[in-house]
């Protein structure tokens, strides 16, 4: 079973997008998974939880999108796609990689 946690500030506007992309990716696979939300509203809690901006996705307790220069915080987190564009959640392709899945051979991703 894959354990997913979304670390987020209250009312984070990017959580819904992240959830939709997670569900899209995992609907294609026969993987047992569970999703849990953790509300983080202060810097100390962000440090303890390992949240480097909201939303932060943990896959089995690990942040697959962690970057060396990121520090724990309660601000918005931005993710870069393969072309350098910035968005509020990892792309479908990035999530597939984080979940250890190969990209489909004929994949059209309008939600990158």
C-alpha positions in Angstrom: 0.0 0.0 0.0 1.3 3.4 -0.9 0.8 6.1 1.8 0.4 9.6 0.6 0.2 12.7 2.7 -0.5 16.2 1.6 1.0 18.7 4.0 -0.8 22.0 3.6 -1.7 25.3 5.1 -5.5 25.8 5.8 -7.4 26.6 2.6 -4.4 26.1 0.3 -5.7 26.8 -3.2 -3.4 24.2 -4.9 -4.5 21.2 -2.9 -7.5 20.4 -5.1 -5.3 20.4 -8.2 -2.8 18.1 -6.6 -5.6 15.7 -5.5 -7.0 15.6 -9.0 -3.6 14.8 -10.5 -2.9 12.1 -8.0 -6.3 10.5 -8.7 -5.7 10.7 -12.4 -2.4 9.0 -12.2 -3.4 6.3 -9.7 -6.7 5.5 -11.5 -4.5 4.2 -14.4 -2.8 1.7 -12.1 -3.9 -1.1 -9.8 -2.1 0.1 -6.7 -3.6 0.2 -3.2 -3.1 3.7 -1.8 -4.4 6.0 0.9 -4.3 9.8 1.1 -4.2 11.8 4.3 -4.2 15.5 4.8 -2.1 17.2 7.4 -2.8 20.9 8.2 0.3 22.8 9.1 -0.1 26.4 10.2 3.1 27.5 11.9 6.9 27.3 11.0 7.7 24.9 13.9 5.1 22.4 12.7 6.3 22.8 9.1 9.9 22.0 10.2 8.7 18.9 12.2 6.5 17.6 9.4 9.0 18.4 6.6 6.8 20.8 4.8 8.7 23.0 2.3 5.7 25.0 1.3 2.0 24.2 0.7 1.2 21.7 -0.7 4.0 19.3 0.0 3.3 15.7 -1.0 4.9 12.9 0.9 5.0 9.5 -0.7 5.6 6.8 2.0 7.0 9.5 4.2 9.4 11.0 1.7 9.2 14.2 -0.4 10.0 13.1 -3.9 10.1 16.7 -5.1 12.5 18.0 -2.4 15.3 20.3 -3.5 18.5 20.9 -1.6 17.9 24.6 -1.1 14.3 24.4 0.2 13.7 25.1 3.9 10.6 24.2 5.9 7.9 26.9 5.7 4.2 27.7 5.5 4.3 29.7 2.2 3.0 28.5 -1.2 5.1 25.9 -2.8 5.8 26.1 -6.5 6.8 23.2 -8.8 8.6 23.5 -12.2 7.6 21.2 -15.0 10.0 19.8 -17.6 9.9 23.0 -19.6 10.6 25.3 -16.6 7.0 26.5 -16.3 5.9 27.1 -12.7 2.7 25.7 -11.2 1.1 25.1 -7.8 1.3 21.2 -8.0 3.5 18.6 -9.6 2.5 17.7 -13.2 0.9 14.3 -14.0 4.3 13.2 -15.5 6.2 14.2 -12.4 3.7 12.3 -10.2 4.1 9.2 -12.3 7.9 9.5 -11.8 7.4 10.0 -8.1 5.2 6.9 -7.9 7.7 4.9 -9.8 5.5 4.5 -12.9 6.6 4.6 -16.5 5.0 7.2 -18.7 2.4 5.8 -21.2 3.7 5.5 -24.7 1.0 7.7 -26.2 0.4 10.3 -23.5 -1.3 13.6 -24.1 -1.1 15.7 -21.0 -3.1 18.9 -21.1 -2.8 19.4 -17.4 1.0 19.7 -17.2 
